[in-house]
């Protein structure tokens, strides 16, 4: 019989401790990824990009600052959401990071505070006009998580936050928001529909909510296909009364139509199923489809504004979000 030497025992113990440390580190990273809804994070940059496109401007360094501010405020809202709902999640979603004990409530609240301060600081770097939009955006996020979420005003507050996020991109890029008001309204309408359906995803039973969301999707789709960017409309106007308007679709028109089709099918499919059978699983699937439809909607808004490159960059975020969604649970 051979005797294990002290050195061998020490080496084996260090290896075990190292393995446990690595596993614990991975578990912590996964817990924070779940808390911060990492896959949903990719739905944020398109807000600022669509805002910049709406004011007929190319993304600039200030647009990047607006994106950074949006990301920080969004993640602050995610952390604050779970902190505020920790007691409810303990009963209905015990696997979530806070009720399961993988993240402490104080850590989540600290992350919410740090994210808010960082978001406002980045908006300030983008200029005072951007800060004037970021401040009410941050206030809306906190008001929603701490009080409005479970009231009839909850969906409207969430919709307002998305609209303000788009306006933040426009304001940071050029200091103008008026051309971005209509795109912000379309994005807010979509968000209002998704949030209203999400209020029934735990217990189901609502046919009206998905039907309303389906109608909203149809209205947004129609608007995306019929409304043209003001600058594009002016540029394409006939020079004389005898000039014949060009009716042949362009590559930009084809891109916009394709993105609108992706948006409409992604959102409408789940809503239709939930309307026919408002069970919790189908309602949750409808909410997931509505969230995924946010990116093609943002891309379609950019394409409608006449910035196809921005639209393609935004659309490229969708497969990245889908990849992370397979690895990180957000339920």
GINOR-V533609 format. One record per backbone hydrogen bond with DSSP energy under -1.0 kcal/mol. CO is the residue of the C=O (numbers start at 1). NH is the residue of the N-H. E is the energy in kcal/mol with one decimal. If there is no record, write none. Layout:
co->{CO	CO}
nh->{NH	NH}
e->{E	E}
This chain:
co->{5	6	7	8	9	10	11	12	13	14	15	16	17	18	19	20	21	22	23	24	25	26	27	28	29	30	31	32	33	34	39	40	41	44	45	46	47	48	49	50	51	52	53	60	61	62	63	64	65	66	67	68	69	70	71	72	73	74	75	76	77	78	79	80	81	85	86	88	89	93	96	97	97	98	104	105	106	107	108	109	110	111	112	113	114	115	116	117	118	119	120	121	122	124	127	128	130	131	133	134	135	136	137	138	139	140	141	142	143	143	144	148	151	153	154	155	156	157	158	159	160	161	162	163	164	165	166	167	168	169	170	171	177	178	180	181	182	183	184	185	186	187	188	189	190	191	192	193	194	197	198	200	207	208	209	210	211	212	213	214	215	216	217	218	219	220	221	222	223	229	230	231	232	250	251	252	253	254	255	256	257	258	259	260	261	262	263	264	265	267	268	269	270	271	272	273	277	278	279	280	281	282	283	284	285	286	287	288	289	291	293	294	295	296	297	298	299	300	301	302	303	307	308	309	310	311	312	314	315	317	318	319	320	321	322	324	324}
nh->{9	10	11	12	13	14	15	16	17	18	19	20	21	22	23	24	25	26	27	28	29	30	31	32	33	34	35	36	38	37	42	43	44	47	49	50	51	52	53	54	55	57	56	64	65	66	67	68	69	70	71	72	73	74	75	76	77	78	79	80	81	82	83	84	85	89	90	92	93	96	100	102	103	101	108	109	110	111	112	113	114	115	116	117	118	119	120	121	122	123	124	125	126	127	131	132	134	135	137	138	139	140	141	142	143	144	145	146	147	148	149	151	154	157	158	159	160	161	162	163	164	165	166	167	168	169	170	171	172	173	174	175	180	181	184	185	186	187	188	189	190	191	192	193	194	195	196	197	198	200	201	204	211	212	213	214	215	216	217	218	219	220	221	222	223	224	225	226	227	233	234	235	236	254	255	256	257	258	259	260	261	262	263	264	265	266	267	268	269	271	272	273	274	275	276	277	279	205	283	284	285	286	287	288	289	290	291	292	293	294	297	298	299	300	301	302	303	304	305	307	306	311	312	313	314	315	316	317	318	321	322	323	324	325	326	327	328}
e->{-2.4	-2.4	-2.3	-2.6	-2.5	-2.3	-2.0	-2.2	-2.6	-2.5	-2.3	-2.6	-2.4	-2.4	-2.5	-2.7	-2.3	-2.2	-2.4	-2.1	-2.3	-2.5	-2.3	-2.2	-2.2	-2.2	-2.5	-2.6	-2.3	-1.1	-1.2	-1.9	-1.6	-2.0	-2.0	-2.4	-2.0	-2.4	-2.3	-2.0	-1.0	-1.8	-1.9	-2.0	-1.8	-2.1	-2.3	-2.5	-2.5	-2.6	-2.6	-2.2	-2.5	-2.6	-2.5	-2.2	-2.0	-1.9	-2.4	-2.5	-2.2	-1.8	-1.9	-2.6	-1.7	-3.2	-1.5	-2.3	-2.1	-2.0	-2.1	-1.2	-1.8	-1.5	-1.8	-2.5	-2.3	-2.3	-2.0	-2.1	-2.8	-2.7	-1.9	-2.3	-2.7	-2.4	-2.3	-2.2	-2.4	-2.1	-2.2	-1.8	-1.3	-1.1	-1.7	-1.9	-2.6	-2.4	-1.6	-2.8	-2.3	-2.2	-2.1	-2.2	-2.5	-2.5	-2.2	-2.4	-1.6	-2.6	-2.2	-1.9	-2.0	-2.2	-2.2	-2.4	-2.3	-2.0	-1.8	-2.2	-2.6	-1.8	-1.8	-2.1	-2.1	-1.3	-1.6	-3.0	-2.5	-1.6	-2.3	-1.0	-1.2	-1.5	-2.2	-2.0	-2.1	-2.4	-2.4	-2.3	-2.0	-2.3	-2.7	-1.8	-2.2	-2.7	-2.1	-1.9	-2.2	-2.0	-1.3	-2.9	-1.7	-2.8	-2.4	-2.4	-2.1	-2.4	-2.5	-1.9	-2.2	-2.7	-2.6	-2.3	-2.1	-2.4	-1.6	-1.5	-2.3	-2.7	-2.2	-2.2	-1.9	-2.1	-2.4	-2.5	-2.5	-2.4	-2.4	-2.6	-2.2	-2.1	-2.5	-2.9	-2.5	-2.3	-2.2	-2.8	-1.6	-1.4	-2.6	-1.9	-2.4	-2.1	-1.7	-2.2	-2.2	-3.8	-2.6	-2.8	-2.0	-2.0	-2.1	-2.4	-2.3	-2.2	-2.3	-2.5	-1.9	-1.4	-1.8	-2.5	-2.6	-2.5	-2.4	-2.0	-2.4	-2.6	-1.3	-2.0	-1.5	-2.0	-2.5	-2.4	-2.3	-2.5	-1.8	-1.7	-1.5	-2.5	-2.3	-1.9	-2.1	-2.2	-1.0	-1.1	-2.2}
